Amino acid sequence: MIDYENIYFFESREKRVFLNTDSAEYGFYDTLDQLEERLSADFIRCHRSFLVNRNKIEKIFLSQNRLVLKGDFEIPLSRTYKPEIKEFMARGNV
């Protein structure tokens, strides 16, 4: 078991989901849609292949369509999920 606070992001690739922490990556079979339903509100979808921990976001570059998380992880931001990220920013979270 991994505490939510240690999870940086989930990435969907190769028909699996990968959970990423600051030092490790764990693969398992699931979908991001199902994870999104089960996880707390601390996680936000930013791309069809990525679900990130809101508490780990350091910078948001809307013009470059990317997020930077603690630990220098760069995550793509798709146009589909950009409004949700803008709303997150508007609440003064970053």
C-alpha positions in Angstrom: 0.0 0.0 0.0 1.2 3.5 -0.9 -0.1 6.6 0.8 -1.9 9.0 -1.6 0.5 11.8 -0.5 3.5 9.8 -1.9 1.8 9.4 -5.4 2.9 11.9 -8.0 0.9 10.7 -11.0 -0.7 7.7 -12.7 0.2 7.1 -16.4 -1.7 4.8 -18.8 0.5 3.1 -21.3 1.0 -0.4 -22.8 -2.5 -1.4 -21.7 -1.5 -0.9 -18.1 -1.5 1.9 -15.5 1.7 3.0 -13.9 1.7 4.6 -10.4 4.7 6.9 -10.0 6.3 8.1 -6.8 9.4 10.2 -6.4 11.6 7.1 -6.5 9.6 4.2 -8.0 7.1 3.1 -10.7 4.6 0.3 -10.2 2.5 -1.2 -13.0 -0.9 -2.8 -12.7 -4.0 -3.5 -14.7 -6.8 -0.9 -14.5 -8.1 2.1 -16.3 -7.6 5.8 -15.4 -11.4 6.3 -15.7 -12.0 3.7 -12.9 -9.1 5.1 -10.8 -10.5 8.6 -11.1 -13.8 7.4 -9.7 -12.2 5.6 -6.7 -9.5 8.2 -5.8 -9.9 11.2 -3.6 -10.4 14.7 -5.0 -6.6 15.2 -4.6 -6.2 13.8 -8.1 -7.0 15.6 -11.3 -7.1 14.5 -14.9 -4.8 16.5 -17.2 -4.5 14.2 -20.3 -6.2 11.0 -21.5 -3.1 9.2 -20.3 -2.3 11.0 -17.1 -4.0 11.6 -13.7 -1.9 13.8 -11.4 -1.8 14.5 -7.6 -3.0 18.2 -7.3 -0.7 18.6 -4.3 2.4 17.8 -6.4 1.8 20.4 -9.1 4.5 23.2 -8.9 4.0 25.0 -12.2 1.4 25.1 -15.0 2.4 26.3 -18.4 -0.9 26.7 -20.3 0.7 28.0 -23.5 3.1 25.1 -23.6 0.4 22.5 -22.6 2.4 21.0 -19.8 2.5 20.7 -16.0 5.6 20.5 -13.8 5.4 18.4 -10.7 7.7 18.3 -7.7 10.7 16.2 -8.6 10.8 17.8 -12.0 8.3 15.5 -13.6 6.8 17.1 -16.8 3.3 16.0 -17.7 1.4 16.9 -20.9 -1.7 18.9 -20.6 -4.3 18.3 -23.3 -6.8 20.8 -24.6 -9.7 18.6 -23.4 -8.6 18.9 -19.8 -7.3 22.5 -19.9 -10.5 24.1 -18.6 -10.4 21.8 -15.5 -6.8 22.9 -14.9 -7.7 26.6 -15.4 -10.5 26.2 -12.8 -8.0 24.6 -10.4 -5.6 27.6 -10.9 -8.5 30.1 -10.4 -9.0 28.7 -7.0 -5.5 29.8 -6.1 -4.0 26.3 -5.9 -0.8 27.0 -7.8 
